[in-house]
């Protein structure tokens, strides 16, 4: 499929998906969301990809939110469908079996902040601005912000951001645990690619198992989470990666992982 609002590239196991509507600050319209849905399916089925980086085109924004020109015309029923389709594609992103890193520069507002929240972790440039400004439009976040932000940073901080619509800096975002690392703009890509490459050298089966155990465990109680972890741990032992990793350790050499994908 040819994309008009996305760019997908891949090199040595690391794919980069770029939101590409820079004139509209990469705002999420229906076309972009459909393309994202398709791109995520193709990434999930490509066994050569071990890590995905998400980013926005241009200097100003990761994503400045859902497209307000589309929101302005919605009836309540259409709004529910709109939120449902946005939530579905963002949940598909979160459920992607491989690690996903958000490389965020500039505005990450509304749906853009919600997109980053569905990634496994976020690296941001010092010039990044996060926020859920929907309250200023007379609406609330509709692509998962009320749920994922509260789970990540706690309900008090999430509610303050949602009730005030206030923009926060990358440094503030790092302080509250929304962002893992803040880098100068010119070092952001290198920093993200470095960690992506490091992750891509690990066994894909264990990466997928680890992601699944953390994500599914967060949605349940500790006892159930530990049971999920045991099952995922056991499945790793069915992969050649576990044999290679343990053998390499015992032979005092670096492991070379190339096991088939376990999902
Ligand atoms: N939707 C549609 N278009 C948008 C947009 C959005 N979310 N954000 C920016 N744009 C467009 C602007 O309309 C403008 O287009 P034109 O050049 O055609 O006029 C272009 O992008 C550049 O934006 P600005 O001129 O406004 O740039 P700025 O530097 O002055 O301000 C900004 C940047 C502070 C990010 C400002 O654009 C802004 O506040 N944008 C809206 C942010 C927002 O409210 N996001 C939440 C959207 S609702 C949502 O996301 C709901 C949900 O959860 C599903």
Boltz pocket constraint, residues with backbone or C-beta under 6 A from the ligand:
constraints:
  - pocket:
      binder: B
      contacts: [[A, 22], [A, 23], [A, 24], [A, 25], [A, 27], [A, 64], [A, 65], [A, 66], [A, 67], [A, 68], [A, 69], [A, 71], [A, 86], [A, 107], [A, 109], [A, 110], [A, 111], [A, 112], [A, 114], [A, 133], [A, 134], [A, 137], [A, 140], [A, 141], [A, 142], [A, 143], [A, 144], [A, 145]]
      max_distance: 6.0
